[in-house]
Amino acid sequence: MRNPHETETETETESGTAVAGNAPVRFDTKVAVLLRDDLESWQRLNVTAFLVSGLGTAVPEVIGEPYEDADSTAYLPMLRQPVLVFEGAKETVTAAHARALSRSLTTAVFTAGLFGTGNDRDNRAAVRAVGRDALDLVGLAVYGRRNAVDKVLKGARMHP
């Protein structure tokens, strides 16, 4: 099984150092999503999509080059490295949130209240209405140095 920290199609490392052919690239950073383990399948997908959507605007270097097929049809760029998805109990997500903030990692949150809203304005208001330590987190995304993200995810397990 391929190491999820590596891709076989990148031609340069994160710092721009060229690598030969299809040699794997090991990224110095990690993009991870941590989901509460009591979510329904549709909620897991929805939360993951929302959480990673903010990374490209906050950290533009996580976005790769645009795609193009053999017929020259253009497609949007995507994240340039794998997104690792983890799960854990409510307490695990809460603890990870505190660790991410204490390490000043780029963090996105999704609270249970967002399932009842229908637009960005109401989403932001729902989060703003609750203090940091009282957020009913169902998921979070973190980006940063690989070892820092690993420490944040302590106690979480890879999503099945």
Salt bridges, closest charged atoms under 4 A:
GLU14 OE2 - ARG80 NH2 3.12
ASP37 OD2 - ARG157 NH2 3.16
ASP38 OD1 - ARG36 NE 2.91
GLU87 OE1 - ARG44 NH1 2.82
GLU87 OE2 - ARG157 NE 3.38
ASP120 OD2 - ARG124 NE 3.00
ASP122 OD1 - ARG121 NH2 3.48
ASP136 OD1 - ARG36 NH1 2.82
ASP136 OD1 - LYS90 NZ 3.36
ASP150 OD1 - LYS30 NZ 2.23
